[in-house]
């Protein structure tokens, strides 16, 4: 028999279960405190669409950081502090606003990589299952915004070749869909996103090594579509592998080295963040980094977008 109302788990029990990987408990926690979280958003932003956006972004942040909660019994104030911080960032721009309550209740993160934060508990697969259900256009902006260094709306717009307003609209739609998924019972089977990411990282590492060995053309022939469509950082578009091969071998000949910094993977999209290391005698030969957005079909790269983020 299920528990009666008097026997319902308290917040501390739900937090401990969520930290152990019980994704349904994460949903129960959000549902239980949703009203109070919404009240905070409305008090700061008023009855505007921005309040709903902030509330949904706070929900995603809370799921990613549930493993950082130090005082399980005080998860309510912790959730409200996250909402408050997101709202203040909306009011004051993207400048970080310290939230004293949040700092007291959550351990400082080792780094600011949201994908690594997500990997600390089993709910990552639940969240990625929800992301996979998004349309390709919504999925891409979500992956960039929450899991890469390309977080500014202007840079996402430049990478995707769409207006900033479209980025805002797509992120708003994505947050709504993801929040609905987080609040629902999470009892479906989930793919192992960590294993997928390890596979894609190994593939990317081999690709960059192949360029240094001189076997880049052979690797592309084996793993990429022969008529791959590439959008270059300057907006130029090419079809086929020839221009990719010439560009990579040209960089290698000039002494440029690629260092893989970060990988984000879903079933149909892989995002690579690479550092570009200029030759010692020409330190400004190339931009400091590049983002590769690879769209896969039948396990082969079908489309590629290259982008140089500002730093």
C-alpha positions in Angstrom: 0.0 0.0 0.0 1.1 3.6 -0.6 1.8 6.0 2.1 -1.0 8.1 3.6 -0.8 11.9 3.7 0.6 11.7 7.2 3.3 9.3 6.1 4.4 11.4 3.0 8.2 11.7 2.8 9.6 15.0 4.2 11.9 17.2 2.2 15.0 15.7 3.7 14.0 12.2 2.6 13.2 13.4 -0.9 16.5 15.3 -1.2 18.5 12.2 -0.1 16.6 10.0 -2.5 17.1 12.5 -5.3 20.8 12.7 -4.6 20.9 8.9 -4.8 19.4 9.0 -8.2 15.7 8.7 -7.6 14.5 11.1 -10.3 10.8 10.9 -9.3 11.8 12.5 -6.0 13.3 15.4 -7.8 10.0 16.0 -9.5 8.1 15.7 -6.3 10.4 18.3 -4.6 9.8 20.7 -7.5 6.1 20.2 -7.4 5.9 20.6 -3.7 7.8 24.0 -3.7 6.6 25.2 -7.1 4.1 27.7 -5.6 6.7 29.3 -3.3 9.2 29.4 -6.1 6.7 31.1 -8.4 5.9 33.6 -5.7 9.5 34.7 -5.6 9.7 35.1 -9.4 6.5 37.2 -9.5 7.7 39.4 -6.6 10.8 40.3 -8.5 9.7 40.3 -12.2 6.0 40.8 -11.9 3.3 39.0 -14.0 5.4 38.9 -17.2 6.7 36.1 -19.4 10.2 36.7 -17.9 8.9 35.4 -14.6 7.9 32.0 -16.1 11.3 31.9 -18.0 13.2 32.5 -14.7 11.1 29.9 -12.9 11.8 27.3 -15.5 15.5 28.1 -15.7 15.7 27.8 -11.9 14.0 24.4 -12.0 16.7 23.1 -14.5 19.4 24.6 -12.3 18.0 22.9 -9.2 18.0 19.5 -10.8 21.5 19.9 -12.0 22.7 21.0 -8.5 20.6 18.8 -6.2 23.8 16.9 -5.4 25.2 20.1 -3.9 22.5 20.6 -1.2 24.2 20.5 2.2 21.2 20.9 4.5 18.5 18.5 3.1 15.8 19.8 5.4 16.3 23.4 4.1 15.8 22.6 0.4 12.8 25.0 0.3 15.0 28.1 1.0 17.6 26.7 -1.3 15.1 26.4 -4.2 13.8 29.9 -3.6 17.3 31.3 -3.5 18.0 29.8 -6.9 14.9 31.5 -8.3 15.9 34.8 -6.7 19.4 34.6 -8.2 18.1 33.8 -11.7 15.6 36.7 -11.5 18.2 39.2 -10.3 20.5 38.1 -13.2 17.6 38.9 -15.6 17.2 42.3 -14.0 20.9 43.2 -13.9 22.0 41.4 -17.1 24.2 38.4 -17.1 26.4 39.6 -14.2 26.5 37.1 -11.4 24.6 38.2 -8.3 25.6 36.5 -5.1 22.8 34.8 -3.3 23.8 34.6 0.4 21.2 32.0 1.1 22.3 29.8 -1.7 26.0 30.0 -0.7 25.1 28.9 2.8 23.1 25.9 1.7 25.1 24.6 -1.3 28.8 23.6 -1.5 30.8 25.6 -4.0 31.1 23.8 -7.3 34.6 22.6 -8.3 34.1 24.2 -11.7 31.4 25.9 -13.7 30.8 23.1 -16.2 27.1 22.3 -16.0 27.6 19.0 -17.8 30.0 17.9 -15.1 27.6 19.0 -12.4 24.9 17.0 -14.0 27.2 13.9 -14.2 27.5 13.9 -10.4 24.1 12.2 -10.0 21.9 9.8 -12.0 19.3 12.4 -12.8 21.5 13.4 -15.8 20.0 10.7 -17.9 16.5 11.8 -16.9 17.2 15.3 -18.0 18.8 14.2 -21.2 15.8 12.0 -22.0 13.7 15.1 -21.8 16.2 17.1 -24.0 16.1 14.3 -26.6 12.3 14.8 -26.9 12.8 18.4 -28.0 12.7 19.3 -31.7 16.1 19.6 -33.3 16.0 23.4 -33.3 15.0 23.6 -29.6 17.5 20.9 -28.7 20.5 22.7 -30.2 19.9 26.0 -28.5 19.4 24.2 -25.2 22.6 22.2 -25.5 24.5 25.3 -26.3 23.0 27.5 -23.6 23.3 25.0 -20.7 26.1 22.7 -21.6 28.8 24.7 -23.5 30.7 27.9 -23.2 28.5 29.5 -25.9 25.9 30.8 -23.5 25.3 34.4 -24.6 22.2 34.8 -26.7 24.1 36.8 -29.3 26.7 34.1 -29.7 24.1 31.3 -30.0 22.3 33.4 -32.6 25.6 33.9 -34.6 26.4 30.2 -34.4 22.9 29.0 -35.4 22.4 31.8 -38.0 19.2 33.0 -36.5 18.0 36.3 -34.9 18.6 36.9 -31.2 14.8 37.1 -30.7 14.5 33.6 -32.2 17.0 32.3 -29.7 15.0 33.8 -26.8 11.8 32.3 -28.2 13.3 28.8 -28.7 14.9 28.8 -25.2 11.6 29.8 -23.7 9.8 27.0 -25.5 12.5 24.5 -24.5 12.4 25.5 -20.9 8.6 25.1 -20.8 8.8 21.6 -22.3 11.7 20.5 -20.0 10.1 21.9 -16.9 6.9 20.0 -17.7 9.0 16.8 -18.0 10.8 17.5 -14.7 7.5 17.9 -12.9 6.0 14.7 -14.4 6.6 11.3 -13.0 10.0 10.1 -14.3 9.6 6.4 -14.6 10.7 5.7 -18.2 14.0 4.0 -19.1 16.8 6.5 -19.9 19.8 6.3 -22.1 23.2 6.5 -20.5 24.4 10.0 -21.6 27.7 9.5 -19.9 28.5 6.5 -22.0 27.4 8.3 -25.2 29.6 11.3 -24.3 32.6 9.1 -23.7 32.1 7.5 -27.1 31.7 10.8 -28.9 34.8 12.2 -27.0 36.8 9.2 -28.2 35.7 9.8 -31.7 36.6 13.5 -31.6 40.0 12.7 -30.1 40.7 10.2 -32.9 39.6 12.8 -35.5 42.1 15.4 -34.2 44.9 12.8 -33.9 44.2 11.7 -37.5 44.8 15.3 -38.6 48.2 15.3 -37.0 49.0 11.8 -38.4 48.0 12.8 -41.9 45.1 10.4 -42.1 42.3 13.0 -41.6 40.9 12.4 -45.2 40.7 8.7 -44.6 38.8 9.1 -41.3 36.3 11.5 -42.8 35.7 9.1 -45.7 34.9 6.4 -43.2 32.7 8.4 -40.7 31.3 11.5 -42.4 28.8 11.8 -45.3 30.5 12.3 -48.6 28.2 15.3 -49.2 28.5 16.8 -45.7 27.1 20.4 -45.6 29.4 22.8 -43.8 28.7 26.3 -42.6 32.0 28.1 -41.9 32.5 30.9 -39.3 32.3 33.6 -42.0 28.9 32.2 -43.2 30.2 30.5 -46.3 28.6 27.2 -47.1 30.3 24.2 -48.8 29.2 20.7 -49.7 31.5 17.7 -49.6 34.7 16.9 -47.7 37.3 18.5 -49.9 37.2 22.0 -48.3 37.3 20.5 -44.8 40.3 18.4 -45.6 42.2 21.3 -47.2 41.4 23.6 -44.2 42.5 21.0 -41.6 45.7 20.1 -43.4 46.4 23.8 -44.0 46.2 24.4 -40.3 48.5 21.5 -39.5 51.0 22.7 -42.0 50.9 26.2 -40.5 51.7 24.7 -37.1 48.2 25.1 -35.6 47.2 22.5 -33.0 43.7 21.5 -31.9 43.1 20.6 -28.3 39.7 19.1 -27.3 38.3 21.0 -24.4 34.7 19.8 -24.0 32.2 17.5 -25.6 28.4 17.6 -25.3 26.4 14.7 -27.0 22.9 13.7 -27.7 21.7 11.0 -30.1 21.7 13.2 -33.2 24.0 16.1 -32.2 27.6 16.4 -31.0 29.1 19.7 -29.9 32.9 19.9 -29.7 34.7 22.8 -28.0 38.3 23.0 -29.1 41.2 25.3 -28.1 43.2 26.5 -31.1 46.9 26.8 -30.3 48.8 29.1 -32.7 52.4 28.3 -33.7 55.0 29.9 -31.3 56.4 32.2 -34.0 52.9 33.5 -34.9 50.8 33.7 -31.6 47.9 35.5 -33.3 47.7 33.1 -36.3 44.2 31.8 -35.4 41.3 32.6 -32.9 41.7 31.0 -29.5 39.0 28.5 -29.9 36.4 26.9 -32.2 33.0 25.2 -31.6 31.9 22.4 -33.9 28.2 21.5 -34.1 27.9 18.1 -35.8 24.5 16.8 -36.9 24.5 13.0 -37.4 22.3 10.8 -39.6 22.8 7.1 -39.6 25.8 7.6 -37.3 27.6 9.7 -40.0 28.2 13.4 -39.8 25.8 15.0 -42.2 26.0 18.7 -41.3 28.7 20.8 -39.6 28.7 24.4 -38.3 31.9 26.0 -37.2 32.0 29.0 -34.9 34.7 31.1 -33.2 33.3 32.3 -29.8 34.4 35.6 -28.4 36.4 35.4 -25.2 
